[in-house]
Amino acid sequence: MCPPATFVSAPVNPLTSTDDALIDELSTLRDYIRFAVSRFQAERLYFGHGTESAWDEAVALVLGALHLPHDIDPNVIDARLTRPEALRVMALIRARVETRTPLPYLLGEAYFAGIPFEVSPAVLIPRSPIAELIQQGFAPWFTVEPPARVLDLCTGSGCIGLAAALMLSTTEVVLSDISPDALDVARRNTERHELLDRVEVIESDLFDGLGDERFDLIVSNPPYVDARDLAAMPSEFGHEPTLALAAGDDGLSIVHRILKEAGAHLTDHGVLIVEVGNSAVHLDAAYPDLPVMWLEFEHGGEGVFAITAETLKAYWAETAPSA
């Protein structure tokens, strides 16, 4: 069983006399959830870092603050909070409202593919639809046997590669990223999930630090936000590392390199899977003849493509003479 992440104290001023008065009036988990929903709605917070509504965010905040599991017995909602617990919850509510800090950073933890991971402002908060592919064992590409080696490129917290390692018990995984701070988080998550025997963490500017290593599957959620979208993002995104979001005017400055270099690091029957989000339109415009497969997701999400090593190498072999 995974140990909980360390609680991160909310970066706010000391509680006021008004907060003390509220704590005297609020009593149960139900009270604090209802109060948090009202505050979040009134302040028009943005939700999208693990929750989709004020209610979901309030439930996640209160349960997270009290180190309670998400599948807790519903009867506990009427349990009373101790004063230290009430102070912690109130501080988190204030931090979420006053600083617009995404809740996973305040709690120090986020869930991806149903698995808990440590997060910090050094890494993106996990929310990729690639989780669905992991839970399906990366079908239809690996239905006979799982990939022997997987590279999680631009790994951040390590959530994609580590979730794959947990789902595919014989697969070896490499987590790579250019950010030393992100890799520190990835290493802690690797240790947390007891995967040190099958997971290697490597600092690398895309493929530069990987030598001639080859993989059956390369999966990546790289920076892909174009300049226009970056400027229009809600303030919550300002707490995430710009290095992991911004990717030039068209959102493809990193993806261009991945497409050109990935073939040399895929096995003959390997597969490349990359998330580009809203920059999918730019990718189609930049590579009109590249036959990528745009993936569909049952539980939402878009802008993820797959391409086989054979197809990718054939494309560059035909394109290179005129490039």
N, C-alpha and C positions, 0 to 999 in steps of 0.2 A: 504494500500500500504506500502511495506517495505521501511524503510529509507535506504539510501546508506551507505555502510561501510565507515569508516573514511579513508581518503587517507593516505597512509604510505609514508613518504618521502624516496626517493631513497638514499641508503647509498653509495654515491660516492663523489669524490672530486668536488670542485666548477667547474663550466663550464669554459672551456678554451677560448682563443681568436678564436680558430678554430671553437668551438661551436657557438660563437657569430656571426662569419661570415656565418655559415650555417643557423642560424636563420634569418639572413638578406636576405638569398636567398630563403628559404622555406617559404611558405605562407599558403596554405590551408591544410585541413585534408588529401586530396589526396597526397599532397607533402610529408607530414610527414609519411604517411603509406608507400609510395613508398621508402622513404629513410630508414625507419626501416626495410623493407623487404631486401633491399640491404645489410644493416649491418648484419642482422641476418644470411643471406645466406653466406656472406663472413666469418663470425666468426664460422660457422658450429654449431650453437646452437642446443640443443636437445629440441624437442617439445613433449609434452605428459602429460602436467599438465593442461589440459583443451583445448588445441589446437593441431592440427596435422600438421601444416605447418607454414612456415615463414609468409605467407600472413595472415593466421588466427590470428597468434600471434600479428602481427603488427596492425591489425584492433582492436583486443581486447585491446591492449596497448593504442592506441590513444583514442578510445572511453572511456575506463576506466579512463584514466588520466583526461579527460574532463567531466566526470560524465554524459556521454551520453548513452542512452539505446542501446542495441544491435539491436533493430528493428527500428532504426532511419530512417527517410525519406532519401533515397539515395541522394537526391539533396543537403543535408547538407555537403556531401563530398567535395564540392567546397567552403565551408565557410572558411573565413580567421581566423587564430588564433590571439588572443591578445598576446602581448609579455610575460606576466606572464604564459599564457597557453603554449606558445611555450617553455618557460624555463622548465616547468613541464614535458612536453612530452620528451624533449631532455634529461633531467635528468633520466627519466625512461628508455629511450633507452640505455643510457650509463650504468645504473645499470644492466640492463638485460644482456648486452654484457660483461661488465667487471667483474661482480661478479657471473654470471651464476645463479643468484637467480631466481627461477620460478616466472613468472609474477603474479600469484595470491597473493604471499606474498608481492610483491611490491605494489599491489593495495589494499591488505587487504580484498579481496573478491574473491569468486569462485562460479560458478553455478553448481548445482547438481539437476537432474531431472527438469531442467528449473527454479530452485528456487535459489535466491542468499543467500549465507552464508558467514559470517565473517570467515576468516582464518588467522592464524599466524604460525610462525615456531614451535609452540607448538603442532600443529596438522598436519596430512596428508592433502594434497590437495585432495578434493573429485574427484573421477574419477571411481568409481565402477560401473560395469554393473548391479549391484543390483538395480540401478535407474529404469531400465526397468521393473523389477518385481514390484516395488512400483507403477509405472504408470499403471500396469495391475491389481492392487489390490491384488497382490500375488495369482493370479489364477495359477493353477486350485485348490489350496487347500482351498481357501475361496471364493467360488463363490456364496454360499447361503447367508452368512452374513460375515462381516469383523471380523478379530480377535479382541476379547475384550481387550486383553492385549498383548503388544509387548515389547520385550526387545531388545534394540540395544546394543550389547555387544562389548566392545572396541570401544566406540562411537566416540572418537576424537572430531571433530567439532559438532557432533550431527546430521550431514546431513541425514543419513539414517533414524534414528528414527523420526526426525522432518519432513522429507519429507513424511514419512508414516502417521504421525499424520495429516499433511495438506491434504493428499489425502483421508484419512479414518476419517471422521469427528466425529465418535463416539468412536474411539479407544484410549485407555489409553496407554501411552508409558513410559518406563523407559530407561534413557540413563545412561550407566555405563562405567567407565574407571578407570584405576589405576593412571592416571596422573592428579594431581590437576590443573596444568596449562591448560591441554586440557579441563577439565571440566569447567573451567572459560569461555573458548570460547563457549562451548556447552550451558552454562547458558545464555550467551549474545545472542546467536542465538535463544534460547527458548523465551527470552523476546522480541527479535526483531520480531518474528513471532506470538507473542501474544498467546502462547501455555502453559502458566504457569498453567492453570486449568486442563490440561490433560497430562502434561509431568513432570516427576520427574527425577532429576539428582542425581546420587548416585556414590560416590567414592567406588570402589570395585576392588579387585584383582580377575578378572573373577567373579565367583559366591560367593566368600567368604563373601562379604558384603551384600548379598541379602537374607539372612535368608532362610526361607522356601517358598519364593514367587514362584509362578508358572505362566507360560505364554502360550498363545495359539501359539505364534510365537516368536522364538529367531532367530535373524538375526545378523550376525557378519562379519565384515571385519577386522580380527585380524592381527597382524604381521605374515607374512608367507614367507618372503624372505629368501632363504637358503644362506649359507655362500658364495658359489661360485657366485651366482647372485649378492649378495650385493657388492662383491669386483669389479664386472664388470660394475656396474651401472654408467651412465653418472654423471658428477659432479653436475648437478641440484639436484639430489636426496640427495646429501650431506647436503642440507639445510633443509631436512625433519627430524623429530625426529627419531633417530635410534631405540628408544624404540618401535615405531609404525611400523618398517620395519623388523628388524632382528629377526629370530626365529630359531637359531641353524643351525647345519649342513644340516638338511633335510627340514628346513622351517616349521616344524610341532611342535615345542616345546610348543606352545600355543594351537594348534589345538588338540593335544593329550588330554590335560586337558578338553577342551570343549566337546569332544566326550564322555569322561568318566563321566563328571559331568552334562551335559545338561539334561539327562533324568529325574533327580530329580527335575528339574525346568520347565518341560513341562507338560501341561495338558494332559489328556489321548489321546486327538486327536490333540495334538500340533505338530508343525513342526519346525525343525532346518534347517536354511539356512546359509551356511558359504562359504566365498570366500577364496581360497587358491592359486589362480593364477598358476604360473609355478610349484608350489609344488604339483600339482595334481598327477604327476607321483609318487612322494614319498608317497602320501596318498594311492594310489592304491597298492603300494608295501607293505606298512605297514599294510594295512587292506584288503587283497585280498578277504575276505569273507564278508565284510561289504557292503550290497546292497544300496549304495548311488545312487542318481539320479543326473547325471551330466547335468546341464542345458545349453540350447542353447539360444543365444540372436540374435535378428534380427539386432540390431545395433552394433554388435561387442562385444567382451569380452568372456572370458572363465575361467575355473577353479573355478566355483561356484557349490556347490553341495547342495542337499536337502535330508533330511531323516525324516521320521515321528517318533514321540515319540514311537509308538508301535514297529516299526522296530528296533529302537535304543535299546530299553529296552530288546527286544528279543535277540538281538546280544550279549549284555553283560551278559544276563542270561545264554546263551550257552557257552560263552567264559570264564566267571569267574572261573569255577572249574579248568580249565587248565592254567589259567593266572598266 
